[in-house]
Amino acid sequence: MGALLLLVDARLPFALLFAAVAVVLALERPLWGVGLLVAGRLTSTGANAWFRVGQLAIDLFEPALLLTLAVLSYHLVVQRRQVLGEAPWRLPVVALLAFQVLSLGWSRDRVEGVEEVVATVVLLATTLVILAFVRTWAQVRAILLLWVATSTAVALASILGVFTTDSAFEMAQGAREGGFGQHPNWFAMNLVFIVPTAFGLGAIEPRRALRWALYAAGALVFLAQMRSGSRGGSWSLVIGIGVASLYQPAVRRLAVRSGLVLAAVVAAVMAWDLGATSLAFERAWTAGSNLLGRSVRVANWSVCWQLFQDTWGLGIGGGGYVDQLARYDAWLYDSQYRYPHGIFWGVMVHYGVVGLALGGWFVVRVASLGRELLARTKGTELHVVAWCMVATLIGYGAWSFVEFSYDDKPFWEFLGLFTALWLVACRAEPEVA
């Protein structure tokens, strides 16, 4: 068999061996499969895809998801174990999925609409796996530490110029860094998710070496995302940590100390005028008119609003935004900015009033979960970590009105871990391992 595979492709026998080992390990240690899934999500970009099926890029994340779903099925069907974790926000997401399928009936691009349906199925499956196998604080902490390590590796690869691309768009407006071939904004927000939590984990870590390693990792990841010149990454942190600091003294102290150090590093880089990095840092903190100037965002929001009105609040259905754009703004249609620029606007234009209602329901459920988590962990060291994770969600939520789509970024993996921490707090008084 191996010889036949060698004749087809020399890599196939090794891939088959790796898959067999991965399956055995995942069956014995499902948490390893979850770790592989999260690492795959954080390193996956269109630039390093193994191959493509239509517009779907296949890399480490997809095989890891299939592997963990197979392991989950084994535990449910063969072992008959109760491993499914509750998620208060799951029902509105399932309802959105049902409406997405229904909207294919009036979609102008059903192929793209089906891709959006698949994306929702994938994010539901991902959170299902995380909640099934991440069930204790020690397991939550292990995956968060893996997240820190993976993001640090991506940050170092970016700084050292490994696997980066130099497209004209990525290098525009101050030599913006695109990381693993990603759009700079996507690259920055992919990294920035773990920054507050890295500092929070460091604050409760009893071992000095690991504590300072976590602080250093958080600082490195933050500075690496700033090299992209993304306002989203920088300002989402300011917003999220700022809100958290108002309510949690430990977070406030941590924010002041780490903020002063990071501000000094940023100021030094800009003062010494270190070429592209200095320009990117300057752009990251530029706001006001530059944020919205001929603003491709405002232009897209205007189109979204017009489409919302023209469909009587029903939305254009899954997919088809670019096709509709040609009728509303020829300049945008011929540009590379052909997407709604914001989760709120994307849901509104595609799924109308129903989508916005389901989105609001989802936000309320997540907010209630967060409030209960903070109440249950109050007086424990985990309260700091919980607030740092809440800060991340607040910051991302604020910036989601001007960038991104509901199904991109590692938001859903982060939400899965956040929910797992809530489940830990609900089962018993949390103990720091």
Secondary structure, DSSP 8 states (H G I E B T S, - for coil): -HHHHHHH-TTHHHHHHHHHHHHHHHHH-HHHHHHHHHHHHHH--GGG-SEEETTEEESSHHHHHHHHHHHHHIIIIIS--------TTHHHHHHHHHHHHHHTTT-S-HHHHHHHHHHHHHHHHHHHHHHHH--SHHHHHHHHHHHHHHHHHHHHHHHTTTT----TTTTHHHH---TTT--HHHHHHHHHTTHHHHHHHHHH--SHHHHHHHHHHHHHHHHHHHTTT-HHHHHHHHHHHHHHHHH-HHHHHHHHHHHHHHHHHHHHHHHTT-HHHHHHHHHHT--THHHHTT-HHHHHHHHHHHHHHHTTTS---SS-HHHHHHHH-HHHHTSS--S-SSHHHHHHHHHHHHHHHHHHHHHHHHHHHHHHHHHHHTTSTHHHHHHHHHHHHHHHHHHTTTS--TT-STHHHHHHHHHHHHHHHHHS-----
